[in-house]
Each structure stands twice: as C-alpha cells, then as structure tokens.
Amino acid sequence: MIKAVMLDWAGTMVDYGCFAPLQVFIEVFAAKGIEVTSEEARIPMGLQKREHISVMCKMDRIASHWHDKYGQVPSEEDIDALYRDFEPRLFAILHQYAEPIPGAVDLTHRLRSRGIQIGSTTGYTRAMMDIVAPAAAKQGYAPDVLTAPDEVAAGRPYPWMIYRNAEVLGVYPMHHIVKAGDTVSDMLEGVNAGCWTVGVVLGSSELGLSQTDVNTMDPGQLHLLKVEVAQRLAEAGAHYIIEEIGELDRIIDEINERMTGGDRP
C-alpha cells in the first residue's frame, strides 16, 4: 500500500498558478535589457532557481538577444549575476504567495487519517522555503518533511530530494510512494525516483492561470488548455493526471488496487 506522498509546493499545494517566481524571472532579465515572455519563464518551472535561469539563458531566442546586446551568449558569470538579482526580489514577495490551493489542506487531513505520511520537494532553496513554509503553516498546510534542492547533491530532475524525504520518513521501497506535482520537472523527478507519479492540472505552472482566470475563461478554451497540459505531463512520464490536487487520494485508492495485483510504477 501507499505509505507516503511527496508533494511539490508552488503550483501544487500553494500559490495557485505559481506566480511568485514568474514575474521576478521576467524582471531580472528586463533589468539587463532582455525581454522574456511568460511562456519562456515558465518552461523550466520546478527546477532550482539558478538552474532555471541557466535554462532560460540557453533558449535560442533569449541567447540571441543577449548576444545582440552584449556580443556573446550568457556566461556562467552572467547567470550568477542574474541569480544574485533574482534572490532578493523573490525574498521580498514570497510571503504573499503561500496561500494553500483549494482542496490542499483538506487532502492532507484525509491522508493523515489513513496513516499516509506527507513529504515535500521544491525548486526553492531552503532560505526561500524558510519564508514560504511558516506562512503556509499559518494557513493550515505543513508537511511532515521538506527537502530543498540545496540540501542534496542536485535538484530536479534528479531524485535526491525524494530519497532524502523517504529516508527521514522511513519509507521503502519507492513504489510505496506517490509523487504529485504540476511541472514537467516534477514528473521527471518522480519517475527517476521510482515512484508512482501524478500530474496536477488546475493551479499548475503548466496551465499558468490564476483562479479567477480559470473561473471566468470560456469553458471550451479552458478545456483545450487543460488537455495540452495533461499531454505535456503525461509525455514527461506521469502515471496519472488529475484535475485538482484534492483528487489525489482517489488515485491512491486506484494505485493500491493495482499494487495488490502486482503492478509497479
């Protein structure tokens, strides 16, 4: 049976739409005279934030504009400078983006009532999570374990954060764990760790919509966007796709039934 879940933070359990880091990524590139789009800034979501900036710098359009302005593509020193600008900007606003996503807190109550432990991984550093986690706890969400990418050898897509959680929780083998998240890097993390992996659509960075946008958008247009997100997450290896995080325990029931029959992720 499933003994633990590994939950992502922004876009999965808190910060509907994963907006906290988005504008900051756009701002730090703008400060260097480079315009980036929301779509470009969202592509690497879920990665450790310096790695996120590095991936953006390697995107063809961004690298080309950087070369036009500075005579070379972004160097490691340029990436470091962008990240140094990124951190204080993000620290200043993080506390505003810790509100649990609808259904998240109730889910944790149901999981704990079944004896399922709650671990968590993130693309934020520990210093960033030292802002987010207490703010989320005041609003009802506090996992049993939190591991940040700067506390292990490497962040996503590597499985080390999940392994650290599993070690602390005392859960093994890894098929007794469900990993849930909202980004491609979340799916890769879960698959690489050998966990059952579940992608979440609503509230996700992949969808990139606020709750107001979701509630007011034309239903046909929203459906098409949700289908596109589900496809990206499935292509990244998700075993299941759910619309809302509150559906996770239903999927756990299905997984338990499959494992009883001998299935493994």
N, C-alpha and C positions, 0 to 999 in steps of 0.2 A: 504494500500500500504506500501511497504518497505520505512522506513524513515531514517534508518541508517545502516551502516555496521560496524562490529568490525573485524579489520584485525590484524593478527599476524605480527610480524616483520621478524626475521631471517628465511629464507626458504620460506617465503610467499611474502613479499614486498621488502626485501633487502637480501643481502648475498645469492646468488644463491647456493643451495646445503647445506646451513647452516654449513659453515666450520669454522667460527670464534671460537666457543667453543670446537669443536671436538678435535682438536689437544691438546688443553690445558687440557681437561679431561685425555687424554692419558698420557700427560707429568707429571701431578701431581701424578698419580698412579705409573708411572715409577720411579719418584723420591723416592718413598717408596719401590722400588724393585718389584713392581707388574705390570706385563704386562697385559694390557687390549686391546681388539680389537676395531676397529672402529665400528663394529656391536654392541658390548656391550655398547660403549659410546653413540651410537645414540638412543638406546631403550627408555630412559627416556626424550628425547628431548622435549622441551616445558615447562618442569617443572621449578620452581625456582631453581637456580643452586645448592644451598646447598642440596635441596631435591633430585635433580638429582644425586649428589654424594652419598647421602644416599641410593637411589635405587640401584645404581651400587654396593655399598658395600654389599648389601643383595643378589646379584646374586650368585648363588651356586658356580660357578667356581671361581669368584673373592674372595668370602668369604673363600673358601677352600684354595686358595693360600695364602691369608692373614694369615689364621690360621697356615699353614705350616711354614710361616716365623716368625710370632710373637707369636705363641702359643695361640691365641684367635682370634675370629672374630672381625671385626672392631667395635670399641666402638663409642659412641657419641663424645668423645674427639678426636678420630681418624678422624671422619668425619669433625669436626671443624677444625682440623689441615690441612686436605686436602683442605678444602674450603679457609682457610687463604692463602694457597699457590696458589690456583686457581685464586683468585681475581686479584692480581697484574699482573699475567701473562696475564689474559684476558684484563685488562685495557690497557696493553701496545700495544695490536694489534687491539682493537675494531674499531678504526677509519679507519682501512684498509678494513673493511667488512660492509660498509654502502651503497654500490652501489645498487640502485634500480634494481630489477629484470625486465627484458624486459616486457613491457606492463603495469607495475605497475603504473607509473606516468600518462600515458595516461588514464588509468582506473579512477584514481582519478578526472581527469578533466571531464570525462564523467559523473561520479556520481554527482559531484557538479553541473554540468549543469542541472541535473534533481532534484536538491534540496535535494539530499541524503547526510546526514552528515557522517563523517568518524571518527570513534573511533578506538582505538587500545589497544591490550593487549600483554603481552610478558612474557617470562621466565627470562628476565634480570631484575636486580634490577634498581631502579631509578638512582643510581650513574652510572651504566653501560649505561643506556639509555641517560644520560646526555652527553655521548660521541657519541653514535650512532645517536640519533635524530638530533643534529645540523649538523653532517656530511651528513646525508641523505637529510636534508632540502637544503643544498647547491647544491644537485644533483636533486632537484625537488620534493622530497617526504616529506610532512609534514601533518600528520593527524590533525583533529580538537581537538582531546583529546587523551592523552596517560595515561594509568594507569599501574603501575608496581606492582609486587606481594608483595613487602614490603610496599606498601601503603594501603593494605587491610588486612583482617584477615588471608587470605591464598591464594596462587596462584592456578593454575590449579591442579586438575580438577574442583575445586570449581568455582562457577560462579561470585564471588565477583568483579573481575576486570571488567567484562561486566556490572554488575549492577552499578558500580561507573561511568563508561562511560555513561550509559543510563541516570543516574541521572543528570550528567553535561549537556548532550545534550538535556535533557527533552523529551526523547522518552519512551513511554509506551503505551500499553502492549508489552511484549517482542517478540511477534510474528511479530512485525513491524521491527525487526532487523535480519540481516543476519550476521552470524559469519563465517569467512573464515580463514583457516589455513592449515598447512602442516603436522601436527603430530597427533598421537592418542590423546594426552592430549588436543590439540586444539578442537578436535571433542567432547570429553567429556565435556569440558568447555562450548561449545556452546549448547549441548544437555541439560546439567544441568541448563543452564540459560533460557531454553525455547525458544531459537532462532532457526530459520532455519540455518542449519549448512552445510557448503560446504568444502570439502576437495580438496586441490590442489596437483597435482602430480609432474609436472616439476618444478625444482628448490627446491623441498622439501627435508627436512632432511630424510624423509622416503625413498626417492629414493637414496639420498646420492651421487649424481653425479654432477660434475661440468658441466658448459655449454659446454665446449669442449668435455667432455666425452659423453654427450647427442648427440652432433653433429657428432661425429665420431664412435659411437658404431654401431655394426651390428643391423639393424632395427628389426630383429626378436628377438634378445636378449633383446633389449630395450623394445619392446612390452611386453615381458613376465615380465620384471621388473615392468613396469607400471601397469600391471594387478594385480600383487602382492600388490603393494602399494595401488591401488584403493580398493582392497578387505580389507586390514587392516583398511583403513579409514572408509569404509562402515560398517565393523563389529563394529567399535567404535561409530557408530551412525550417520554418515554423511547422510544427506538427498539427497545431490547431490555430484558428483565428477566431477571436471573439470580438463582438462589437464594443462591449463595455467591460471594464475591469471587474465589475460586480458579478459577472458570469463565470469567473474563474473556478469557483467551487463546483459548478455543474460539470465543467471539463474534467476536474479532478475525479469526479464520480465515474466518468467515461474511461479515464486512464486506469483507475483502479480495476475496473471491469476487464479492460484489455490485459492488464498485467496478470490478473487471475488466470487468464487463458494462455499466459506465457509470452505475451508481447513485450518488447523492449524498445526504447527510442532508437 
